[in-house]
Amino acid sequence: MLLVAGLINAQLLQRLWVPAAVMAALIYGTALCYWWSSAGNEETRAAPPLENPLELRAALSFGALLTVIMILGEALKAWLGEAGVLMLAGVSGVAEVDAITLSLARMSRGDLEPGVAVTGLVTAAAANSLLKGALAAGIGGRQLGLRVGVPLLAASAGGLLAVWCLTTSV
């Protein structure tokens, strides 16, 4: 998210790196703790099947999603203002973060305030993380849900808190 947004609009980097770093530290810190605590446990785990990210169907699906999000972004901004953009970020983040990242980074080069774009990006990432935690609990049960969902919830809250602190201090 940080790389894509920064490539489209470098101005977003100075506002986005703190919330992104908070979220990453909470996620990767927890993952490292789990990894260290399970070192020596040689339980065999089946690797999930890998899919080709360059497959034409995946590229066309992403292009279609990006087009819909860009059109909705402009329409909701015109209709509801910044609240519409943030609403779209939260809803689209549930499905996919990259498309809303591209859309908000592009919009922030025009008439969308960079702070709103950053808030939308972190909102999308938080919504995506919360959905993944809920899916882990629903598919893997309570124990997996706690191991995955709690850190994702903490990261989501941490990122949103960082955005709130940065926007209220300015």
Secondary structure as GFF3:
##gff-version 3
##sequence-region A 1 170
A	DSSP	alpha_helix	2	8	.	.	.	ID=ss1
A	DSSP	three_ten_helix	10	12	.	.	.	ID=ss2
A	DSSP	alpha_helix	13	37	.	.	.	ID=ss3
A	DSSP	alpha_helix	56	80	.	.	.	ID=ss4
A	DSSP	alpha_helix	82	95	.	.	.	ID=ss5
A	DSSP	alpha_helix	98	107	.	.	.	ID=ss6
A	DSSP	alpha_helix	114	140	.	.	.	ID=ss7
A	DSSP	alpha_helix	142	169	.	.	.	ID=ss8
###
